Amino acid sequence: MAPAGPPYDVYEQTGKDMDRARAATSIMVEEVRNYLYNSAEEWTKRCKILEVLEKDPVFDKSQREFMSRTERYTRGMALTNRVYELEEQHGWTQRDTSMAIAALDEQLPIGLHNIAFQPVFNLQGSPELVSKYGALVASRGILGCYLQTELGHGTNVGRLETTATYIPSTREFEIHSPTVTSSKWWIGALGKTATHGVVQAKLILGGKDYGPHLFFVQLRSLQDHTPLPGIVIGDIGPKSGGGFGPTDNGFAKFNRVRIPKEQMLSRFAQVTDEGEYRQPPHAKLSYGGMLYIRANMVTGGGWLMAKAATVAIRYGTVRRQGELGPDGFEKQIVSYPSTYYRLLPILSHAYVFIQLGKQLTKAFDTMASRLANGDTSLLAEMHSTTSGLKVLVSSTGVQDVEIARRSMGGHGYSAFAGLGRLYNDYLPSVTYEGDNFVLDQQVVRAALKALKTFLSSGAKPDASKLSPSLYYLRLLVPSSSPAKPEFAPSAEEWLGGPSIAVLLLEWRAALVVQELARNVKDLDASVFQRVSKAVTEAFVARQVGDMIDGLKGKLSSGKTGETLTKLFTLYLLTTVEAGLVDLLSFGVLRSNGSGDVSRPLRLAIRKSCEDILPEAIGLTDAFGFSDWELDSALGVYNGKVYEALWNRAQAEPLNQTEVPEAYGRAIKPILQRGQIQAAARLAGKAKL
Ligand SMILES: Cc1cc2nc3c(=O)[nH]c(=O)nc-3n(C[C@H](O)[C@H](O)[C@H](O)COP(=O)(O)OP(=O)(O)OC[C@H]3O[C@@H](n4cnc5c(N)ncnc54)[C@H](O)[C@@H]3O)c2cc1C
């Protein structure tokens, strides 16, 4: 007997479920939205820009999943051209345009011009070079890329092979790729788009190698876009899972290409006409551009997690599967503890990283303006903070998008769910801008150095001089430190405010760094990851504590503030949970002899999730994504996911004919061969 169908119309129920969840939200969504976007004005401005984009057929997203790589590149360039046309028409500011580009949800070659090439050029070019080309760079009269990585070396910049040899007689540099492995490789926007680039090459003066320096090099003709003589350029081909489809990551080989001496980026290190080297005042002055990208990656990662959370929570709200609930309907999948436990932490990550990114961008601006005046005092702190955060945000983002996709079951694997695309585009973020495992080492080195300096600064080191990222070190001064909790906190204590979680995460950082310093001559294989994570999470935890304090008085609705506090607390509690191995190994969390020490924490997490769950749709609505922007059949605002999936499947090119082209060429011969063989077999049997 066939099983009875559900006692409701599944197709209709989705919309009802979404409406009901939205109606049940008690937070003030608009207020949260303004909090995320900084103000109502920012939000309104964004809406106006999105309205322009959504109306314009150039920005139609309906066909992109069916496009070839070449078509995606061509479309990407058309989008870029149209955005800048609109910028001119509507008088958009640079920020407005950045907002528009972000909403397109594509990895575009222009990103490399805006985020990598332009800041490096402006920060490191000499004032003369910037005044000569700055206007062209700013208005995209030339298009740039950043050529550092080579076929043979990425992380180890010191071993790059491209050379820039100074020729005093002509006051020129000769850029040369002496080997196949010295070919520049992976360079975004180089393959087909860029006209110019900043090339990282070993500076050779009088036969001596001064290590990698940057040079501004024209790559293509401004008349017909052909590569200039002596330069072989191309696209490196498709990337994993179709990620970065519209970006032309490229290769380049230079055959003794001459550039004027002025095109060395010489704001810091310089070469005299005679070929003498002038050292930069601070070895790390040239890091500015890289730190800018890393600081931006925190905000970008936050919004990526916001998209993943929105799609998966919306789908989880309307998808019913499994056990029957009290209403006689199958349960909404988001109501299963194993689902909300996966999704609500992603929501909390999104809120934390969006807020953190804003703070970091401000801190970067302060550092950059000081740097412009030769003040390098904030550079080291900024470097280690952005390194640690880049690792944390990119690793978390990659993990979260996949967790969100999987939470949606089979439909999550459809391209129309939209998360596969996000994942493939975000995946390399753990590698570019510093491979995460390599950056971990830098974070740890900075922590060890700081520990040494702090503990050697007298009988009673002054904790008030510690920068925010090193504040945990104060705990190592015995008399002044807040004590470790005697026993593991109860669930009520975990939920009572951020201070316990923040303190424990700081204790964990202090103890792992101290332990590392003791064992520095005999390291285990995972130590850098472990210590870097502990140190960065201690910093973030304190910032989250401040975010919670900052909510007081900021929001008019008590319920809204309470919900955000719970969300930030969930961030802290799940971070503690993920750090339990350290907390238990160092005895920071101790049992009082009655069973599982971590149980109260886990119960607190469940309670926290249960409290947040009814507000989850409101909290995702507050991100303000439109359907066009999310481009996900499972994340549609009205919840009608089956309708959306059905409609999108109809557009599949294979469905445009009833019988596919492959029928005549392959399916038919297969069938015929099989039929003949079967007939022969039957005939054989009959003979027997
Ligand atoms: C999508 C994408 C876009 C990119 N865009 C650009 C661009 O525009 N311009 C540009 O110049 N480059 C670009 N890159 C290159 C990127 O910066 C490099 O891939 C990155 O620096 C890592 O270098 P690699 O690929 O040579 O890896 P490798 O350095 O060979 O690393 C391979 C592995 O070895 C490990 N490893 C390496 N060194 C160490 C060490 N010292 N200690 C411990 N482990 C180590 C790493 O953790 C990694 O697992 C891009 C890359 C990608 C994927």
The ligand as a Tripos MOL2 file, in Angstrom:
@<TRIPOS>MOLECULE
LIG
   53    58     1     0     0
SMALL
NO_CHARGES

@<TRIPOS>ATOM
      1 C1         42.4210   32.1510   -6.8190 C.3       1 LIG1
      2 C2         43.8300   32.6220   -6.6260 C.ar      1 LIG1
      3 C3         44.1470   33.9320   -6.9510 C.ar      1 LIG1
      4 C4         45.4590   34.3950   -6.8270 C.ar      1 LIG1
      5 N1         45.7710   35.6580   -7.2290 N.ar      1 LIG1
      6 C5         47.0710   36.0790   -7.1890 C.ar      1 LIG1
      7 C6         47.4460   37.3630   -7.6920 C.ar      1 LIG1
      8 O1         46.6060   38.1460   -8.1550 O.2       1 LIG1
      9 N2         48.7500   37.7080   -7.6320 N.ar      1 LIG1
     10 C7         49.7080   36.8870   -7.1140 C.ar      1 LIG1
     11 O2         50.8610   37.2770   -7.0910 O.2       1 LIG1
     12 N3         49.3810   35.6590   -6.6520 N.ar      1 LIG1
     13 C8         48.1080   35.2250   -6.6770 C.ar      1 LIG1
     14 N4         47.7700   33.9800   -6.2080 N.ar      1 LIG1
     15 C9         48.8110   33.1070   -5.6990 C.3       1 LIG1
     16 C10        48.8080   32.9550   -4.2030 C.3       1 LIG1
     17 O3         49.2230   34.1390   -3.6020 O.3       1 LIG1
     18 C11        49.6950   31.7510   -3.8510 C.3       1 LIG1
     19 O4         49.0060   30.6030   -4.2970 O.3       1 LIG1
     20 C12        49.9860   31.6620   -2.3810 C.3       1 LIG1
     21 O5         50.8590   32.6830   -2.0090 O.3       1 LIG1
     22 C13        50.6170   30.3170   -1.9790 C.3       1 LIG1
     23 O6         51.7200   30.0370   -2.7620 O.3       1 LIG1
     24 P1         51.8200   28.6690   -3.5830 P.3       1 LIG1
     25 O7         50.5600   28.4790   -4.3260 O.co2     1 LIG1
     26 O8         53.0750   28.6970   -4.3300 O.co2     1 LIG1
     27 O9         51.8810   27.5350   -2.4740 O.3       1 LIG1
     28 P2         53.1900   27.0220   -1.7580 P.3       1 LIG1
     29 O10        53.9170   28.1590   -1.1830 O.co2     1 LIG1
     30 O11        53.9390   26.0940   -2.6490 O.co2     1 LIG1
     31 O12        52.5210   26.1810   -0.5780 O.3       1 LIG1
     32 C14        52.1200   24.8150   -0.7700 C.3       1 LIG1
     33 C15        51.9080   24.1700    0.5940 C.3       1 LIG1
     34 O13        53.1110   24.2030    1.3400 O.3       1 LIG1
     35 C16        52.9270   24.8100    2.6080 C.3       1 LIG1
     36 N5         54.0980   25.6630    2.8960 N.ar      1 LIG1
     37 C17        54.7390   26.4990    2.0580 C.ar      1 LIG1
     38 N6         55.7290   27.1270    2.6960 N.ar      1 LIG1
     39 C18        55.7130   26.7000    3.9610 C.ar      1 LIG1
     40 C19        56.4670   27.0160    5.1200 C.ar      1 LIG1
     41 N7         57.4520   27.9130    5.0850 N.pl3     1 LIG1
     42 N8         56.1260   26.4200    6.2660 N.ar      1 LIG1
     43 C20        55.1300   25.5310    6.3140 C.ar      1 LIG1
     44 N9         54.3720   25.2060    5.2600 N.ar      1 LIG1
     45 C21        54.6610   25.7820    4.0960 C.ar      1 LIG1
     46 C22        51.6490   25.6380    2.4800 C.3       1 LIG1
     47 O14        50.9690   25.6900    3.7080 O.3       1 LIG1
     48 C23        50.8460   24.8700    1.4390 C.3       1 LIG1
     49 O15        50.0880   23.8950    2.0820 O.3       1 LIG1
     50 C24        46.4740   33.5190   -6.3170 C.ar      1 LIG1
     51 C25        46.1300   32.2160   -5.9470 C.ar      1 LIG1
     52 C26        44.8330   31.7560   -6.1040 C.ar      1 LIG1
     53 C27        44.5280   30.3490   -5.7170 C.3       1 LIG1
@<TRIPOS>BOND
     1     1     2 1
     2     2     3 ar
     3     2    52 ar
     4     3     4 ar
     5     4     5 ar
     6     4    50 ar
     7     5     6 ar
     8     6     7 ar
     9     6    13 1
    10     7     8 2
    11     7     9 ar
    12     9    10 ar
    13    10    11 2
    14    10    12 ar
    15    12    13 ar
    16    13    14 ar
    17    14    15 1
    18    14    50 ar
    19    15    16 1
    20    16    17 1
    21    16    18 1
    22    18    19 1
    23    18    20 1
    24    20    21 1
    25    20    22 1
    26    22    23 1
    27    23    24 1
    28    24    25 2
    29    24    26 1
    30    24    27 1
    31    27    28 1
    32    28    29 2
    33    28    30 1
    34    28    31 1
    35    31    32 1
    36    32    33 1
    37    33    34 1
    38    33    48 1
    39    34    35 1
    40    35    36 1
    41    35    46 1
    42    36    37 ar
    43    36    45 ar
    44    37    38 ar
    45    38    39 ar
    46    39    40 ar
    47    39    45 ar
    48    40    41 1
    49    40    42 ar
    50    42    43 ar
    51    43    44 ar
    52    44    45 ar
    53    46    47 1
    54    46    48 1
    55    48    49 1
    56    50    51 ar
    57    51    52 ar
    58    52    53 1
@<TRIPOS>SUBSTRUCTURE
     1 LIG1         1 GROUP 0 **** ****
